[in-house]
Amino acid sequence: MAQYDSNLDNHSVEAQTQNSVDKLHNAVSQALSHPAEQLIEQAEQSRTHAEHAILQAKDSLGNDAVEVAEEMLGEEVQRLEQAKKTLRS
């Protein structure tokens, strides 16, 4: 039974991590579509949350389990930087 519970916990951590990155994607998409300081700030908050979720997942699951989420995070950080440049223009 303990192994089954552990697998559920691992799946939950992975799902929460993926949800954090998905929310970041949505926030960055909004900021790119409608460049505004408030949307950039919201995307920054989502980025911080996603980074924290990935760090927690690494601690409990190991690096391999969050590799895809980390790659997605990197892409979203680049998109966020583009949104910031658009706002400054």
C-alpha positions as CSV (number, residue, x, y, z in Angstrom):
1,M,0.0,0.0,0.0
2,A,2.8,2.4,0.8
3,Q,4.3,2.0,-2.7
4,Y,0.9,2.8,-4.3
5,D,0.6,5.9,-2.1
6,S,4.1,7.0,-3.1
7,N,3.3,6.6,-6.8
8,L,0.2,8.8,-6.3
9,D,2.3,11.4,-4.5
10,N,4.9,11.4,-7.3
11,H,2.2,11.7,-10.0
12,S,0.7,14.6,-8.0
13,V,4.0,16.4,-7.8
14,E,4.5,16.0,-11.5
15,A,1.0,17.2,-12.3
16,Q,1.4,20.2,-10.1
17,T,4.7,21.1,-11.7
18,Q,3.2,20.8,-15.2
19,N,0.2,22.9,-14.1
20,S,2.6,25.6,-12.9
21,V,4.4,25.6,-16.3
22,D,1.1,25.6,-18.2
23,K,-0.1,28.6,-16.1
24,L,3.1,30.4,-16.9
25,H,2.6,29.7,-20.6
26,N,-0.9,31.2,-20.5
27,A,0.3,34.3,-18.6
28,V,3.2,34.8,-21.0
29,S,0.8,34.4,-24.0
30,Q,-1.5,37.1,-22.5
31,A,1.5,39.4,-21.9
32,L,2.6,38.9,-25.6
33,S,-0.9,39.5,-26.9
34,H,-1.6,42.6,-24.8
35,P,1.7,44.1,-23.6
36,A,0.9,45.8,-20.3
37,E,2.9,46.2,-17.1
38,Q,0.3,44.3,-15.1
39,L,0.3,41.3,-17.4
40,I,4.1,41.2,-17.4
41,E,4.1,41.3,-13.6
42,Q,1.6,38.4,-13.5
43,A,3.7,36.4,-15.9
44,E,6.8,37.1,-13.6
45,Q,4.8,35.8,-10.6
46,S,3.9,32.7,-12.6
47,R,7.5,32.2,-13.6
48,T,8.6,32.4,-9.9
49,H,5.9,29.9,-9.0
50,A,6.9,27.5,-11.8
51,E,10.6,27.7,-10.9
52,H,9.7,26.9,-7.3
53,A,7.5,24.0,-8.3
54,I,10.3,22.6,-10.5
55,L,12.8,22.9,-7.6
56,Q,10.4,21.1,-5.3
57,A,9.8,18.4,-7.9
58,K,13.6,17.9,-8.3
59,D,14.0,17.4,-4.6
60,S,11.3,14.8,-4.4
61,L,11.5,13.1,-7.8
62,G,15.0,13.8,-9.2
63,N,16.2,15.8,-12.2
64,D,15.0,13.4,-14.9
65,A,11.3,13.7,-13.8
66,V,11.2,17.4,-14.4
67,E,13.4,17.7,-17.5
68,V,10.5,18.5,-19.9
69,A,9.1,21.0,-17.5
70,E,12.5,22.7,-17.2
71,E,12.8,22.9,-21.0
72,M,9.3,24.4,-21.2
73,L,10.2,26.9,-18.4
74,G,13.3,28.0,-20.4
75,E,11.1,28.6,-23.5
76,E,8.6,30.6,-21.5
77,V,11.3,32.7,-19.9
78,Q,12.5,33.6,-23.4
79,R,9.0,34.5,-24.5
80,L,8.5,36.6,-21.4
81,E,11.7,38.5,-22.2
82,Q,10.2,39.2,-25.7
83,A,7.0,40.5,-24.0
84,K,9.1,42.8,-21.9
85,K,11.0,44.1,-25.0
86,T,7.6,44.7,-26.7
87,L,6.3,46.7,-23.8
88,R,9.5,48.9,-23.7
89,S,9.2,49.6,-27.4
